[in-house]
Amino acid sequence: MNVRFQGSDTTCQMKVTVPAEGLVQLHFPIPDGVEVTTGFEVLTEKGTVYGDYTGYTTIYREMEDGSIILSNDGSVYVPPAPPEAADPEPEPEPPALEEVRAQKLQEVGEACRQIIHAGVDVVLPDNTVEHFSLKEEDQINLFGKQAQLISGAERLEYHQDGHPCRYYTAEEMQAIITAAMQHVSYHTTYCNSLNMWIAGATTTEELNTIFYGADIPEEYQSQVLKDYLNAIMGNVGEVEDEAVS
């Protein structure tokens, strides 16, 4: 484009664009000695004015590529304020007491279930030891065997873990059922008292000390659990006495 700045009788070739209303952008090269803030006109090849930009006398913004944007209302470019730093994420609050209590109840309940399902070693009348799992279906099967014993059965089919089914005598089956029921009953009773301890805990610190297998404070032990523990200690004492003798 032919551009003539105010106060100059000469024209120069220059690219002119309009990036927005009230703004005009001059692209280099701008001739040396030309004062761009005087305003300018765009001329045809014959010198006729067809673009009047004499009111664009304020440098609005100088661009990185060297071009200049002028405004016709005295406005200048104001860069946007840098974004404010985001507030740091608040530290997560520690779990509330009741939340920890619920988690602990679930934790010990699952531990009890797994220990019961793992089963029990049974010493049979001939002093051999066999292991029997005690998942829910196994417990139901043993209840059925108990009914068979009551009805007078003398030979009952069953199997230890990982072995084929075989016949057990009534005495052997009674030993299996008795050991299984004691295993399930003890852990059910222990877990019940453990739940009482969890229910009575007053701080998360106390709850975090509770685990399946912990010694339960006496005030949370049911009488049934106390009887179990006394029987266990009595059996241990008998074994120790036999070892000494």
Secondary structure, 3 states (H helix, E strand, C coil): CEEEECCCCCCEECEEECCCCCEEEEECCCCCCCCHHHCEEEECCCCCEEEEECCCCEEEEECCCCCEEEECCCCCCCCCCCCCCCCCCCCCCCCCHHHHHHHHHHHHHHHHHHHHHHCEEEECCCCCEEEECCCHHHHHHHHHHHHHHHCCCCEEEECCCCCCCEEEEHHHHHHHHHHHHHHHHHHHHHHHHHHHHHHHCCCHHHHHCCCCCCCCCHHHCCHHHHHHHHHHHHHHHHHHHHHHC
